[in-house]
Amino acid sequence: MARNTLSSRFRRVDIDEFDENKFVDEHEEAAAAAGEPGPDPSEVDGLLRQGDMLRAFHAALRNSPVNTKNQAVKERAQGVVLKVLTNFKSSEIEQAVQSLDRNGIDLLMKYIYKGFEKPTENSSAVLLQWHEKLLIYARQDTGAGAMAWP
């Protein structure tokens, strides 16, 4: 009898798994069911190799992991977007910015500011170019450029 009570096999069962009052985050459950959130790095890399920068740009911004709490997923998406932004030529930035809607502008601005938080080699200069073009386009789009600032 003493041998059976010293056994630790009963500890392998997770009793919280069977608790119906257990809190489950629906956002994480939906993200897990839908697959991995964030842009597909292989798709973006393929488009970059083909030289289709605009499609790579939109693919990188698609499926942004905004509502996820997983920091690793967010950092991976940031890396994919930063890779696309640094591969653009200066003359092509304006065309890419003009292809965005208001939500895309906000999302890109978030990625740019995140990129400023953790600069890599030559990323700050590229991000400043993107920031400049994005601000110019956003002001034209909203009409704020016509306002007189005191």
N, CA, C and O atoms as a GROMACS GRO file, in nm:
protein
  600
    1MET      N    1   0.082  -0.119   0.000
    1MET     CA    2   0.000   0.000   0.000
    1MET      C    3   0.086   0.125   0.000
    1MET      O    4   0.053   0.222  -0.068
    2ALA      N    5   0.193   0.124   0.073
    2ALA     CA    6   0.280   0.242   0.080
    2ALA      C    7   0.343   0.269  -0.055
    2ALA      O    8   0.367   0.385  -0.090
    3ARG      N    9   0.369   0.166  -0.130
    3ARG     CA   10   0.430   0.184  -0.261
    3ARG      C   11   0.337   0.262  -0.355
    3ARG      O   12   0.384   0.346  -0.432
    4ASN      N   13   0.209   0.237  -0.351
    4ASN     CA   14   0.114   0.304  -0.439
    4ASN      C   15   0.097   0.452  -0.405
    4ASN      O   16   0.077   0.533  -0.495
    5THR      N   17   0.104   0.489  -0.280
    5THR     CA   18   0.085   0.630  -0.242
    5THR      C   19   0.207   0.714  -0.272
    5THR      O   20   0.195   0.836  -0.283
    6LEU      N   21   0.322   0.654  -0.287
    6LEU     CA   22   0.443   0.729  -0.321
    6LEU      C   23   0.455   0.754  -0.471
    6LEU      O   24   0.545   0.826  -0.515
    7SER      N   25   0.369   0.696  -0.546
    7SER     CA   26   0.374   0.712  -0.690
    7SER      C   27   0.334   0.855  -0.728
    7SER      O   28   0.246   0.916  -0.666
    8SER      N   29   0.399   0.907  -0.830
    8SER     CA   30   0.369   1.045  -0.874
    8SER      C   31   0.299   1.046  -1.010
    8SER      O   32   0.291   1.151  -1.075
    9ARG      N   33   0.249   0.932  -1.052
    9ARG     CA   34   0.183   0.925  -1.182
    9ARG      C   35   0.056   1.010  -1.188
    9ARG      O   36   0.020   1.060  -1.295
   10PHE      N   37  -0.011   1.026  -1.076
   10PHE     CA   38  -0.134   1.102  -1.076
   10PHE      C   39  -0.109   1.250  -1.107
   10PHE      O   40  -0.202   1.321  -1.146
   11ARG      N   41   0.012   1.297  -1.092
   11ARG     CA   42   0.045   1.438  -1.115
   11ARG      C   43   0.057   1.472  -1.264
   11ARG      O   44   0.069   1.589  -1.298
   12ARG      N   45   0.054   1.376  -1.348
   12ARG     CA   46   0.065   1.401  -1.491
   12ARG      C   47  -0.067   1.448  -1.552
   12ARG      O   48  -0.068   1.495  -1.666
   13VAL      N   49  -0.175   1.436  -1.482
   13VAL     CA   50  -0.306   1.475  -1.531
   13VAL      C   51  -0.327   1.623  -1.500
   13VAL      O   52  -0.312   1.666  -1.385
   14ASP      N   53  -0.361   1.700  -1.601
   14ASP     CA   54  -0.389   1.842  -1.583
   14ASP      C   55  -0.537   1.858  -1.553
   14ASP      O   56  -0.621   1.850  -1.643
   15ILE      N   57  -0.569   1.879  -1.425
   15ILE     CA   58  -0.710   1.887  -1.387
   15ILE      C   59  -0.774   2.017  -1.436
   15ILE      O   60  -0.897   2.023  -1.448
   16ASP      N   61  -0.695   2.119  -1.462
   16ASP     CA   62  -0.750   2.244  -1.515
   16ASP      C   63  -0.806   2.227  -1.655
   16ASP      O   64  -0.890   2.305  -1.700
   17GLU      N   65  -0.761   2.125  -1.723
   17GLU     CA   66  -0.810   2.097  -1.858
   17GLU      C   67  -0.958   2.062  -1.856
   17GLU      O   68  -1.030   2.085  -1.953
   18PHE      N   69  -1.003   2.006  -1.746
   18PHE     CA   70  -1.141   1.961  -1.736
   18PHE      C   71  -1.230   2.062  -1.663
   18PHE      O   72  -1.349   2.036  -1.644
   19ASP      N   73  -1.176   2.176  -1.623
   19ASP     CA   74  -1.251   2.278  -1.552
   19ASP      C   75  -1.329   2.363  -1.651
   19ASP      O   76  -1.268   2.428  -1.736
   20GLU      N   77  -1.461   2.365  -1.641
   20GLU     CA   78  -1.541   2.440  -1.736
   20GLU      C   79  -1.540   2.590  -1.707
   20GLU      O   80  -1.581   2.669  -1.792
   21ASN      N   81  -1.494   2.630  -1.591
   21ASN     CA   82  -1.487   2.772  -1.556
   21ASN      C   83  -1.352   2.834  -1.589
   21ASN      O   84  -1.327   2.950  -1.558
   22LYS      N   85  -1.267   2.757  -1.650
   22LYS     CA   86  -1.132   2.805  -1.684
   22LYS      C   87  -1.141   2.914  -1.791
   22LYS      O   88  -1.215   2.900  -1.888
   23PHE      N   89  -1.065   3.022  -1.772
   23PHE     CA   90  -1.063   3.132  -1.868
   23PHE      C   91  -0.985   3.092  -1.992
   23PHE      O   92  -0.874   3.040  -1.984
   24VAL      N   93  -1.046   3.117  -2.108
   24VAL     CA   94  -0.980   3.091  -2.236
   24VAL      C   95  -0.989   3.218  -2.319
   24VAL      O   96  -1.098   3.269  -2.343
   25ASP      N   97  -0.876   3.268  -2.362
   25ASP     CA   98  -0.873   3.388  -2.445
   25ASP      C   99  -0.918   3.352  -2.586
   25ASP      O  100  -0.853   3.272  -2.653
   26GLU      N  101  -1.029   3.412  -2.630
   26GLU     CA  102  -1.086   3.378  -2.760
   26GLU      C  103  -1.000   3.426  -2.875
   26GLU      O  104  -0.996   3.363  -2.981
   27HIS      N  105  -0.929   3.539  -2.856
   27HIS     CA  106  -0.844   3.591  -2.964
   27HIS      C  107  -0.730   3.494  -2.993
   27HIS      O  108  -0.699   3.467  -3.109
   28GLU      N  109  -0.668   3.441  -2.888
   28GLU     CA  110  -0.558   3.346  -2.908
   28GLU      C  111  -0.609   3.216  -2.967
   28GLU      O  112  -0.542   3.154  -3.050
   29GLU      N  113  -0.728   3.174  -2.925
   29GLU     CA  114  -0.785   3.051  -2.979
   29GLU      C  115  -0.816   3.066  -3.128
   29GLU      O  116  -0.790   2.975  -3.206
   30ALA      N  117  -0.870   3.182  -3.165
   30ALA     CA  118  -0.902   3.206  -3.306
   30ALA      C  119  -0.774   3.215  -3.389
   30ALA      O  120  -0.770   3.166  -3.502
   31ALA      N  121  -0.671   3.276  -3.334
   31ALA     CA  122  -0.544   3.287  -3.406
   31ALA      C  123  -0.480   3.150  -3.423
   31ALA      O  124  -0.422   3.120  -3.528
   32ALA      N  125  -0.490   3.067  -3.322
   32ALA     CA  126  -0.434   2.932  -3.332
   32ALA      C  127  -0.512   2.849  -3.433
   32ALA      O  128  -0.454   2.767  -3.504
   33ALA      N  129  -0.642   2.870  -3.439
   33ALA     CA  130  -0.723   2.794  -3.534
   33ALA      C  131  -0.699   2.839  -3.677
   33ALA      O  132  -0.704   2.759  -3.770
   34ALA      N  133  -0.672   2.967  -3.694
   34ALA     CA  134  -0.652   3.020  -3.828
   34ALA      C  135  -0.511   2.997  -3.879
   34ALA      O  136  -0.480   3.029  -3.993
   35GLY      N  137  -0.426   2.943  -3.797
   35GLY     CA  138  -0.288   2.925  -3.837
   35GLY      C  139  -0.203   3.034  -3.775
   35GLY      O  140  -0.250   3.107  -3.687
   36GLU      N  141  -0.083   3.045  -3.818
   36GLU     CA  142   0.008   3.142  -3.762
   36GLU      C  143  -0.022   3.282  -3.816
   36GLU      O  144  -0.028   3.300  -3.938
   37PRO      N  145  -0.043   3.380  -3.727
   37PRO     CA  146  -0.069   3.515  -3.775
   37PRO      C  147   0.058   3.580  -3.829
   37PRO      O  148   0.169   3.535  -3.802
   38GLY      N  149   0.038   3.683  -3.905
   38GLY     CA  150   0.152   3.755  -3.959
   38GLY      C  151   0.176   3.723  -4.104
   38GLY      O  152   0.118   3.629  -4.159
   39PRO      N  153   0.262   3.802  -4.166
   39PRO     CA  154   0.291   3.780  -4.308
   39PRO      C  155   0.368   3.650  -4.330
   39PRO      O  156   0.440   3.604  -4.242
   40ASP      N  157   0.352   3.592  -4.447
   40ASP     CA  158   0.421   3.469  -4.482
   40ASP      C  159   0.561   3.504  -4.533
   40ASP      O  160   0.574   3.559  -4.642
   41PRO      N  161   0.666   3.473  -4.456
   41PRO     CA  162   0.801   3.511  -4.496
   41PRO      C  163   0.846   3.448  -4.628
   41PRO      O  164   0.920   3.510  -4.704
   42SER      N  165   0.802   3.325  -4.655
   42SER     CA  166   0.845   3.260  -4.779
   42SER      C  167   0.781   3.327  -4.901
   42SER      O  168   0.845   3.340  -5.005
   43GLU      N  169   0.656   3.370  -4.888
   43GLU     CA  170   0.589   3.440  -4.997
   43GLU      C  171   0.658   3.574  -5.024
   43GLU      O  172   0.682   3.611  -5.139
   44VAL      N  173   0.689   3.646  -4.917
   44VAL     CA  174   0.754   3.777  -4.930
   44VAL      C  175   0.893   3.761  -4.991
   44VAL      O  176   0.932   3.838  -5.079
   45ASP      N  177   0.969   3.662  -4.945
   45ASP     CA  178   1.103   3.638  -5.000
   45ASP      C  179   1.097   3.604  -5.148
   45ASP      O  180   1.179   3.651  -5.227
   46GLY      N  181   0.999   3.522  -5.186
   46GLY     CA  182   0.984   3.487  -5.328
   46GLY      C  183   0.954   3.608  -5.414
   46GLY      O  184   1.008   3.622  -5.523
   47LEU      N  185   0.867   3.695  -5.365
   47LEU     CA  186   0.834   3.817  -5.440
   47LEU      C  187   0.954   3.912  -5.448
   47LEU      O  188   0.974   3.979  -5.549
   48LEU      N  189   1.032   3.917  -5.341
   48LEU     CA  190   1.153   4.001  -5.343
   48LEU      C  191   1.254   3.949  -5.444
   48LEU      O  192   1.318   4.027  -5.515
   49ARG      N  193   1.270   3.817  -5.450
   49ARG     CA  194   1.364   3.759  -5.546
   49ARG      C  195   1.320   3.782  -5.690
   49ARG      O  196   1.404   3.798  -5.779
   50GLN      N  197   1.188   3.785  -5.712
   50GLN     CA  198   1.136   3.812  -5.846
   50GLN      C  199   1.144   3.960  -5.882
   50GLN      O  200   1.130   3.996  -5.998
   51GLY      N  201   1.168   4.043  -5.784
   51GLY     CA  202   1.176   4.187  -5.808
   51GLY      C  203   1.042   4.258  -5.804
   51GLY      O  204   1.033   4.374  -5.844
   52ASP      N  205   0.939   4.190  -5.759
   52ASP     CA  206   0.806   4.251  -5.750
   52ASP      C  207   0.791   4.316  -5.612
   52ASP      O  208   0.731   4.259  -5.521
   53MET      N  209   0.847   4.436  -5.600
   53MET     CA  210   0.853   4.503  -5.470
   53MET      C  211   0.716   4.543  -5.417
   53MET      O  212   0.689   4.529  -5.298
   54LEU      N  213   0.629   4.591  -5.504
   54LEU     CA  214   0.499   4.638  -5.460
   54LEU      C  215   0.413   4.524  -5.404
   54LEU      O  216   0.347   4.540  -5.302
   55ARG      N  217   0.415   4.410  -5.472
   55ARG     CA  218   0.339   4.295  -5.421
   55ARG      C  219   0.402   4.241  -5.292
   55ARG      O  220   0.330   4.197  -5.202
   56ALA      N  221   0.535   4.244  -5.283
   56ALA     CA  222   0.602   4.202  -5.159
   56ALA      C  223   0.565   4.296  -5.044
   56ALA      O  224   0.546   4.252  -4.931
   57PHE      N  225   0.554   4.424  -5.075
   57PHE     CA  226   0.516   4.526  -4.977
   57PHE      C  227   0.376   4.497  -4.922
   57PHE      O  228   0.356   4.499  -4.801
   58HIS      N  229   0.282   4.472  -5.010
   58HIS     CA  230   0.145   4.444  -4.967
   58HIS      C  231   0.134   4.308  -4.898
   58HIS      O  232   0.055   4.291  -4.805
   59ALA      N  233   0.213   4.211  -4.942
   59ALA     CA  234   0.212   4.080  -4.875
   59ALA      C  235   0.269   4.091  -4.734
   59ALA      O  236   0.224   4.020  -4.643
   60ALA      N  237   0.368   4.179  -4.714
   60ALA     CA  238   0.426   4.196  -4.582
   60ALA      C  239   0.329   4.265  -4.486
   60ALA      O  240   0.330   4.236  -4.367
   61LEU      N  241   0.247   4.354  -4.538
   61LEU     CA  242   0.152   4.424  -4.453
   61LEU      C  243   0.023   4.345  -4.430
   61LEU      O  244  -0.054   4.376  -4.339
   62ARG      N  245   0.000   4.244  -4.512
   62ARG     CA  246  -0.120   4.162  -4.499
   62ARG      C  247  -0.108   4.072  -4.376
   62ARG      O  248   0.002   4.030  -4.340
   63ASN      N  249  -0.219   4.044  -4.312
   63ASN     CA  250  -0.226   3.956  -4.194
   63ASN      C  251  -0.135   4.003  -4.081
   63ASN      O  252  -0.065   3.923  -4.019
   64SER      N  253  -0.137   4.130  -4.056
   64SER     CA  254  -0.053   4.186  -3.950
   64SER      C  255  -0.099   4.134  -3.814
   64SER      O  256  -0.219   4.133  -3.786
   65PRO      N  257  -0.007   4.092  -3.729
   65PRO     CA  258  -0.044   4.037  -3.598
   65PRO      C  259  -0.070   4.146  -3.495
   65PRO      O  260  -0.003   4.152  -3.392
   66VAL      N  261  -0.167   4.232  -3.521
   66VAL     CA  262  -0.195   4.344  -3.433
   66VAL      C  263  -0.258   4.298  -3.302
   66VAL      O  264  -0.221   4.348  -3.196
   67ASN      N  265  -0.350   4.205  -3.306
   67ASN     CA  266  -0.425   4.165  -3.187
   67ASN      C  267  -0.362   4.049  -3.111
   67ASN      O  268  -0.419   4.004  -3.012
   68THR      N  269  -0.249   4.000  -3.153
   68THR     CA  270  -0.187   3.889  -3.082
   68THR      C  271  -0.102   3.940  -2.967
   68THR      O  272  -0.049   4.052  -2.971
   69LYS      N  273  -0.090   3.858  -2.865
   69LYS     CA  274  -0.007   3.894  -2.750
   69LYS      C  275   0.131   3.830  -2.759
   69LYS      O  276   0.218   3.858  -2.676
   70ASN      N  277   0.151   3.746  -2.858
   70ASN     CA  278   0.277   3.675  -2.873
   70ASN      C  279   0.382   3.769  -2.931
   70ASN      O  280   0.374   3.809  -3.047
   71GLN      N  281   0.480   3.805  -2.849
   71GLN     CA  282   0.582   3.902  -2.890
   71GLN      C  283   0.672   3.847  -3.000
   71GLN      O  284   0.720   3.923  -3.084
   72ALA      N  285   0.696   3.718  -3.001
   72ALA     CA  286   0.781   3.658  -3.105
   72ALA      C  287   0.718   3.672  -3.243
   72ALA      O  288   0.788   3.697  -3.341
   73VAL      N  289   0.587   3.656  -3.251
   73VAL     CA  290   0.516   3.671  -3.378
   73VAL      C  291   0.524   3.815  -3.426
   73VAL      O  292   0.544   3.841  -3.545
   74LYS      N  293   0.508   3.909  -3.333
   74LYS     CA  294   0.516   4.051  -3.370
   74LYS      C  295   0.656   4.088  -3.419
   74LYS      O  296   0.670   4.162  -3.516
   75GLU      N  297   0.758   4.036  -3.353
   75GLU     CA  298   0.896   4.067  -3.395
   75GLU      C  299   0.929   4.004  -3.530
   75GLU      O  300   1.001   4.064  -3.610
   76ARG      N  301   0.876   3.886  -3.555
   76ARG     CA  302   0.899   3.822  -3.684
   76ARG      C  303   0.832   3.903  -3.797
   76ARG      O  304   0.891   3.921  -3.903
   77ALA      N  305   0.711   3.950  -3.772
   77ALA     CA  306   0.642   4.034  -3.871
   77ALA      C  307   0.716   4.164  -3.892
   77ALA      O  308   0.726   4.213  -4.005
   78GLN      N  309   0.769   4.222  -3.785
   78GLN     CA  310   0.848   4.345  -3.796
   78GLN      C  311   0.972   4.322  -3.882
   78GLN      O  312   1.008   4.407  -3.963
   79GLY      N  313   1.036   4.208  -3.864
   79GLY     CA  314   1.154   4.177  -3.944
   79GLY      C  315   1.122   4.162  -4.092
   79GLY      O  316   1.199   4.205  -4.177
   80VAL      N  317   1.008   4.099  -4.122
   80VAL     CA  318   0.967   4.082  -4.262
   80VAL      C  319   0.938   4.217  -4.326
   80VAL      O  320   0.982   4.243  -4.438
   81VAL      N  321   0.865   4.303  -4.255
   81VAL     CA  322   0.831   4.435  -4.310
   81VAL      C  323   0.958   4.519  -4.327
   81VAL      O  324   0.973   4.587  -4.428
   82LEU      N  325   1.047   4.514  -4.230
   82LEU     CA  326   1.171   4.592  -4.239
   82LEU      C  327   1.257   4.545  -4.357
   82LEU      O  328   1.321   4.625  -4.424
   83LYS      N  329   1.257   4.414  -4.380
   83LYS     CA  330   1.332   4.360  -4.494
   83LYS      C  331   1.278   4.414  -4.626
   83LYS      O  332   1.354   4.449  -4.716
   84VAL      N  333   1.146   4.421  -4.637
   84VAL     CA  334   1.084   4.474  -4.759
   84VAL      C  335   1.114   4.622  -4.774
   84VAL      O  336   1.148   4.668  -4.883
   85LEU      N  337   1.101   4.697  -4.666
   85LEU     CA  338   1.123   4.842  -4.673
   85LEU      C  339   1.266   4.876  -4.712
   85LEU      O  340   1.289   4.971  -4.786
   86THR      N  341   1.362   4.799  -4.664
   86THR     CA  342   1.502   4.827  -4.696
   86THR      C  343   1.539   4.786  -4.838
   86THR      O  344   1.639   4.833  -4.892
   87ASN      N  345   1.460   4.699  -4.900
   87ASN     CA  346   1.488   4.658  -5.038
   87ASN      C  347   1.432   4.753  -5.143
   87ASN      O  348   1.466   4.742  -5.260
   88PHE      N  349   1.347   4.846  -5.102
   88PHE     CA  350   1.288   4.941  -5.196
   88PHE      C  351   1.391   5.044  -5.240
   88PHE      O  352   1.478   5.084  -5.162
   89LYS      N  353   1.381   5.086  -5.365
   89LYS     CA  354   1.460   5.198  -5.414
   89LYS      C  355   1.391   5.326  -5.371
   89LYS      O  356   1.269   5.328  -5.351
   90SER      N  357   1.467   5.432  -5.356
   90SER     CA  358   1.411   5.560  -5.310
   90SER      C  359   1.303   5.612  -5.405
   90SER      O  360   1.206   5.673  -5.360
   91SER      N  361   1.320   5.587  -5.533
   91SER     CA  362   1.224   5.637  -5.631
   91SER      C  363   1.092   5.560  -5.630
   91SER      O  364   0.992   5.608  -5.683
   92GLU      N  365   1.090   5.440  -5.571
   92GLU     CA  366   0.969   5.358  -5.570
   92GLU      C  367   0.887   5.373  -5.442
   92GLU      O  368   0.775   5.322  -5.434
   93ILE      N  369   0.941   5.443  -5.343
   93ILE     CA  370   0.874   5.454  -5.214
   93ILE      C  371   0.741   5.528  -5.227
   93ILE      O  372   0.640   5.486  -5.169
   94GLU      N  373   0.741   5.637  -5.302
   94GLU     CA  374   0.620   5.718  -5.314
   94GLU      C  375   0.505   5.639  -5.376
   94GLU      O  376   0.390   5.650  -5.333
   95GLN      N  377   0.534   5.560  -5.477
   95GLN     CA  378   0.430   5.477  -5.541
   95GLN      C  379   0.373   5.377  -5.441
   95GLN      O  380   0.252   5.354  -5.439
   96ALA      N  381   0.459   5.317  -5.360
   96ALA     CA  382   0.412   5.219  -5.262
   96ALA      C  383   0.325   5.285  -5.156
   96ALA      O  384   0.223   5.230  -5.115
   97VAL      N  385   0.365   5.403  -5.111
   97VAL     CA  386   0.287   5.474  -5.010
   97VAL      C  387   0.150   5.514  -5.064
   97VAL      O  388   0.050   5.506  -4.993
   98GLN      N  389   0.146   5.556  -5.189
   98GLN     CA  390   0.019   5.599  -5.249
   98GLN      C  391  -0.076   5.482  -5.273
   98GLN      O  392  -0.195   5.504  -5.296
   99SER      N  393  -0.026   5.360  -5.269
   99SER     CA  394  -0.113   5.244  -5.290
   99SER      C  395  -0.183   5.200  -5.162
   99SER      O  396  -0.260   5.103  -5.163
  100LEU      N  397  -0.157   5.268  -5.050
  100LEU     CA  398  -0.214   5.230  -4.922
  100LEU      C  399  -0.343   5.305  -4.893
  100LEU      O  400  -0.362   5.418  -4.938
  101ASP      N  401  -0.432   5.241  -4.817
  101ASP     CA  402  -0.549   5.310  -4.765
  101ASP      C  403  -0.515   5.366  -4.626
  101ASP      O  404  -0.400   5.354  -4.582
  102ARG      N  405  -0.612   5.425  -4.559
  102ARG     CA  406  -0.586   5.488  -4.429
  102ARG      C  407  -0.535   5.387  -4.326
  102ARG      O  408  -0.443   5.418  -4.251
  103ASN      N  409  -0.594   5.268  -4.320
  103ASN     CA  410  -0.549   5.166  -4.225
  103ASN      C  411  -0.407   5.120  -4.258
  103ASN      O  412  -0.327   5.094  -4.168
  104GLY      N  413  -0.377   5.109  -4.386
  104GLY     CA  414  -0.242   5.070  -4.427
  104GLY      C  415  -0.140   5.175  -4.388
  104GLY      O  416  -0.028   5.142  -4.350
  105ILE      N  417  -0.178   5.302  -4.398
  105ILE     CA  418  -0.088   5.410  -4.358
  105ILE      C  419  -0.059   5.402  -4.208
  105ILE      O  420   0.056   5.414  -4.167
  106ASP      N  421  -0.163   5.382  -4.128
  106ASP     CA  422  -0.145   5.370  -3.984
  106ASP      C  423  -0.057   5.251  -3.948
  106ASP      O  424   0.031   5.260  -3.863
  107LEU      N  425  -0.082   5.139  -4.014
  107LEU     CA  426  -0.005   5.019  -3.987
  107LEU      C  427   0.142   5.038  -4.025
  107LEU      O  428   0.231   4.999  -3.949
  108LEU      N  429   0.166   5.096  -4.141
  108LEU     CA  430   0.304   5.119  -4.184
  108LEU      C  431   0.375   5.215  -4.089
  108LEU      O  432   0.494   5.197  -4.061
  109MET      N  433   0.304   5.316  -4.042
  109MET     CA  434   0.365   5.411  -3.948
  109MET      C  435   0.404   5.339  -3.818
  109MET      O  436   0.508   5.369  -3.761
  110LYS      N  437   0.322   5.246  -3.773
  110LYS     CA  438   0.356   5.168  -3.653
  110LYS      C  439   0.482   5.086  -3.676
  110LYS      O  440   0.570   5.080  -3.589
  111TYR      N  441   0.491   5.023  -3.793
  111TYR     CA  442   0.610   4.944  -3.823
  111TYR      C  443   0.734   5.033  -3.833
  111TYR      O  444   0.843   4.992  -3.791
  112ILE      N  445   0.719   5.152  -3.887
  112ILE     CA  446   0.833   5.243  -3.898
  112ILE      C  447   0.882   5.285  -3.760
  112ILE      O  448   1.002   5.284  -3.734
  113TYR      N  449   0.790   5.321  -3.672
  113TYR     CA  450   0.829   5.360  -3.536
  113TYR      C  451   0.891   5.243  -3.460
  113TYR      O  452   0.986   5.262  -3.384
  114LYS      N  453   0.838   5.123  -3.481
  114LYS     CA  454   0.900   5.005  -3.419
  114LYS      C  455   1.040   4.982  -3.472
  114LYS      O  456   1.130   4.941  -3.399
  115GLY      N  457   1.060   5.010  -3.600
  115GLY     CA  458   1.192   4.996  -3.660
  115GLY      C  459   1.291   5.095  -3.602
  115GLY      O  460   1.410   5.065  -3.591
  116PHE      N  461   1.243   5.214  -3.566
  116PHE     CA  462   1.330   5.313  -3.503
  116PHE      C  463   1.372   5.270  -3.363
  116PHE      O  464   1.478   5.309  -3.315
  117GLU      N  465   1.288   5.190  -3.296
  117GLU     CA  466   1.321   5.143  -3.162
  117GLU      C  467   1.441   5.049  -3.163
  117GLU      O  468   1.523   5.052  -3.071
  118LYS      N  469   1.451   4.967  -3.266
  118LYS     CA  470   1.560   4.869  -3.275
  118LYS      C  471   1.629   4.885  -3.410
  118LYS      O  472   1.606   4.806  -3.501
  119PRO      N  473   1.714   4.987  -3.423
  119PRO     CA  474   1.777   5.010  -3.554
  119PRO      C  475   1.880   4.902  -3.586
  119PRO      O  476   1.949   4.850  -3.499
  120THR      N  477   1.887   4.870  -3.715
  120THR     CA  478   1.990   4.780  -3.765
  120THR      C  479   2.077   4.859  -3.861
  120THR      O  480   2.060   4.980  -3.876
  121GLU      N  481   2.167   4.790  -3.926
  121GLU     CA  482   2.258   4.857  -4.017
  121GLU      C  483   2.181   4.922  -4.132
  121GLU      O  484   2.111   4.854  -4.206
  122ASN      N  485   2.193   5.052  -4.146
  122ASN     CA  486   2.135   5.132  -4.254
  122ASN      C  487   1.983   5.141  -4.249
  122ASN      O  488   1.922   5.198  -4.340
  123SER      N  489   1.919   5.087  -4.146
  123SER     CA  490   1.773   5.090  -4.143
  123SER      C  491   1.718   5.228  -4.108
  123SER      O  492   1.611   5.265  -4.156
  124SER      N  493   1.789   5.304  -4.027
  124SER     CA  494   1.737   5.435  -3.986
  124SER      C  495   1.723   5.529  -4.104
  124SER      O  496   1.623   5.601  -4.113
  125ALA      N  497   1.819   5.531  -4.194
  125ALA     CA  498   1.812   5.619  -4.310
  125ALA      C  499   1.695   5.580  -4.400
  125ALA      O  500   1.623   5.666  -4.451
  126VAL      N  501   1.676   5.451  -4.420
  126VAL     CA  502   1.566   5.403  -4.504
  126VAL      C  503   1.432   5.434  -4.438
  126VAL      O  504   1.339   5.478  -4.505
  127LEU      N  505   1.424   5.410  -4.308
  127LEU     CA  506   1.299   5.437  -4.238
  127LEU      C  507   1.265   5.586  -4.238
  127LEU      O  508   1.148   5.622  -4.243
  128LEU      N  509   1.366   5.672  -4.232
  128LEU     CA  510   1.341   5.816  -4.241
  128LEU      C  511   1.283   5.854  -4.377
  128LEU      O  512   1.195   5.939  -4.385
  129GLN      N  513   1.332   5.792  -4.483
  129GLN     CA  514   1.277   5.818  -4.616
  129GLN      C  515   1.130   5.775  -4.623
  129GLN      O  516   1.045   5.848  -4.674
  130TRP      N  517   1.101   5.656  -4.571
  130TRP     CA  518   0.963   5.608  -4.570
  130TRP      C  519   0.876   5.700  -4.486
  130TRP      O  520   0.763   5.732  -4.525
  131HIS      N  521   0.927   5.742  -4.370
  131HIS     CA  522   0.851   5.830  -4.281
  131HIS      C  523   0.819   5.962  -4.350
  131HIS      O  524   0.707   6.012  -4.340
  132GLU      N  525   0.916   6.018  -4.420
  132GLU     CA  526   0.895   6.145  -4.490
  132GLU      C  527   0.785   6.131  -4.595
  132GLU      O  528   0.692   6.212  -4.599
  133LYS      N  529   0.796   6.029  -4.679
  133LYS     CA  530   0.696   6.010  -4.786
  133LYS      C  531   0.558   5.980  -4.728
  133LYS      O  532   0.456   6.025  -4.781
  134LEU      N  533   0.556   5.905  -4.619
  134LEU     CA  534   0.429   5.870  -4.557
  134LEU      C  535   0.361   5.992  -4.497
  134LEU      O  536   0.240   6.008  -4.509
  135LEU      N  537   0.438   6.079  -4.433
  135LEU     CA  538   0.381   6.202  -4.377
  135LEU      C  539   0.328   6.294  -4.486
  135LEU      O  540   0.220   6.351  -4.472
  136ILE      N  541   0.403   6.309  -4.593
  136ILE     CA  542   0.359   6.394  -4.703
  136ILE      C  543   0.227   6.342  -4.760
  136ILE      O  544   0.134   6.419  -4.783
  137TYR      N  545   0.220   6.213  -4.784
  137TYR     CA  546   0.099   6.154  -4.842
  137TYR      C  547  -0.018   6.161  -4.744
  137TYR      O  548  -0.131   6.188  -4.785
  138ALA      N  549   0.007   6.136  -4.616
  138ALA     CA  550  -0.100   6.139  -4.517
  138ALA      C  551  -0.157   6.280  -4.503
  138ALA      O  552  -0.278   6.295  -4.487
  139ARG      N  553  -0.073   6.381  -4.510
  139ARG     CA  554  -0.122   6.519  -4.501
  139ARG      C  555  -0.204   6.555  -4.624
  139ARG      O  556  -0.306   6.624  -4.612
  140GLN      N  557  -0.162   6.510  -4.741
  140GLN     CA  558  -0.239   6.538  -4.862
  140GLN      C  559  -0.372   6.465  -4.858
  140GLN      O  560  -0.475   6.519  -4.901
  141ASP      N  561  -0.370   6.343  -4.808
  141ASP     CA  562  -0.490   6.260  -4.805
  141ASP      C  563  -0.595   6.315  -4.709
  141ASP      O  564  -0.714   6.312  -4.739
  142THR      N  565  -0.551   6.366  -4.594
  142THR     CA  566  -0.646   6.414  -4.494
  142THR      C  567  -0.680   6.561  -4.510
  142THR      O  568  -0.776   6.609  -4.449
  143GLY      N  569  -0.605   6.632  -4.591
  143GLY     CA  570  -0.628   6.775  -4.606
  143GLY      C  571  -0.557   6.856  -4.499
  143GLY      O  572  -0.572   6.978  -4.495
  144ALA      N  573  -0.481   6.792  -4.414
  144ALA     CA  574  -0.411   6.863  -4.308
  144ALA      C  575  -0.300   6.949  -4.364
  144ALA      O  576  -0.255   7.043  -4.298
  145GLY      N  577  -0.255   6.919  -4.484
  145GLY     CA  578  -0.149   7.000  -4.545
  145GLY      C  579  -0.197   7.138  -4.582
  145GLY      O  580  -0.116   7.230  -4.595
  146ALA      N  581  -0.328   7.154  -4.600
  146ALA     CA  582  -0.382   7.284  -4.636
  146ALA      C  583  -0.406   7.372  -4.515
  146ALA      O  584  -0.431   7.492  -4.529
  147MET      N  585  -0.398   7.315  -4.397
  147MET     CA  586  -0.421   7.393  -4.276
  147MET      C  587  -0.300   7.480  -4.246
  147MET      O  588  -0.187   7.441  -4.273
  148ALA      N  589  -0.324   7.596  -4.190
  148ALA     CA  590  -0.215   7.685  -4.150
  148ALA      C  591  -0.182   7.656  -4.004
  148ALA      O  592  -0.267   7.668  -3.916
  149TRP      N  593  -0.060   7.619  -3.979
  149TRP     CA  594  -0.017   7.589  -3.844
  149TRP      C  595   0.036   7.716  -3.779
  149TRP      O  596   0.110   7.790  -3.843
  150PRO      N  597  -0.001   7.742  -3.654
  150PRO     CA  598   0.047   7.866  -3.587
  150PRO      C  599   0.195   7.863  -3.560
  150PRO      O  600   0.250   7.958  -3.505
   0.00000   0.00000   0.00000
